[in-house]
Every structure is written in C-alpha cells, then in structure tokens.
C-alpha cells in the first residue's frame, strides 16, 4: 500500500498545498446557489405571510393551515374567531391562517 501513497504525493506538483481561494471557490459557489434558490425565496414567503396575518380583518374569508375554510368574525391580538358554518365558530391563532381567499368564496355562510 505504500506505493499508492508515494505515487499520489509525487503526482501533486505543489506538494499538497494549493491556493486557498481556489479550494474554497466551489464551496462559495454552492452557498450562493443555495441562497438564491432556497433561503431567499423562503424568507420572502415568510415575510409575505407575516404581512397577511397582520392585515387580517373582520369579514375576510380565509383557509387555515389545517384546510378549514371560513369567515373571520372576531379579530384579537393573538387569536381570530372563524365562522365555519352558520352558528359554528372556532378560535385559532393568527399564525394558523394559511391564505386569504377572495371575497365571495363562501356563498352559503
């Protein structure tokens, strides 16, 4: 096995020491790609969701993260009261609202 190690060391003209920047360049490139493809869009989506949750008002029609569709009847600091059907209301955290639906999505409520 010693003959493989000596061949590998003999094949490197710099003796195992190269430019530090060129050795880190692929790692930097991968980080930049991950930033633009994963991190940045995710933070942008989280920012938009936070703005939507802060702007919730009475009468808005929303879908929760659990898939419930309803109309907001009461808005508090941390909770909203959602009317799912006539006479059926649930209280949930503001952050549990998944998306805002266009007015008129719920016809029979």
N, C-alpha and C positions, 0 to 999 in steps of 0.2 A: 504494500500500500504506500510506502514511502515514495515510490517512483511517480505516483499520481500527484502528490503534493509538490514535489520538486518541479514537475512539468508545469503545474498551474502557476507557481511563483515565477518560473522562468518566462512564461508567456506574457506577463504583465510588464511592459517596458518601464513603468513608473515605480515599480516595486510595491504596488498595492495602495499608493497614495495618488488620488486624482484631485481635480478641482472640486471644492466643496459645493459650489453653486451648481455645477452640472450634475452632481449626485442628488441634490435636493430639488432640482428643476421638475422632474416628473411628479414628485410629491406635491409641490406647489401647484402644478397644473391640475392635478386631481382635486385638490382642495378648492380651487377656483371653479372648476366644473360643478362640484357638489354644491357650492354656494349658489351659483346661478340656477341650477336645476332643482335643488331640493330646499335649501334653507331660506332663500329669499322669497320664493312663492308661498311657502308655508307661513312665514311671518306676515306677509301681505294679507293672506287669507284670514289669519287670526286677528289682524288689525281691523279688517272689514267686518268680521263677526262681532268684535267688541263695539264698534260704532253702531251696528244694527241693534244690538242688545240695549245699548244706552238710549236709543231713539224709540224704543217700544212705547206705544200709547194705547189708550183705551179704544177698542173697536178694530184694532189691527187683527188680521187673520194670519195665523202662524202654524207652522208644523214643528213639533218638538223633536228632539233627538231620538225619542222612542217611537216616533211615527204618528203621534196623535195630532189631529187637525182640529183647530178650534179658534174661537174669537176671544180676545182679551177683554175681560170685563172690569178688572181692577189691577192697577199697577202700584207696586210698592217699591221700596228701596232695593230689596234683595229678591223679592218674590213677585210673581204675577198670578192672577187668578184667571183660569182659562175655562170658557164655557164650551164643552164638547157637544152637548145636545141641550135642548130646552130643559132647564132645571138640573142639569148635571154640570157641576163645576169642579175643577181640580186646581190645587195650588202647587206651583212648581217654581224652581229657581229660575231667575232670568237667564242664566247661562245655559239652561237646558233647552232654550228655544233654538231650533236648528235653522229655520229660514222663515222669511216673511213672504206671505203669499199675496197675490194681487187681490184688491177689493172685489167681492162678489164670488170668490171661490166657493164659499159655503152659501148655498142657496136656501136651504130649509131651516136654518137656525134662527 
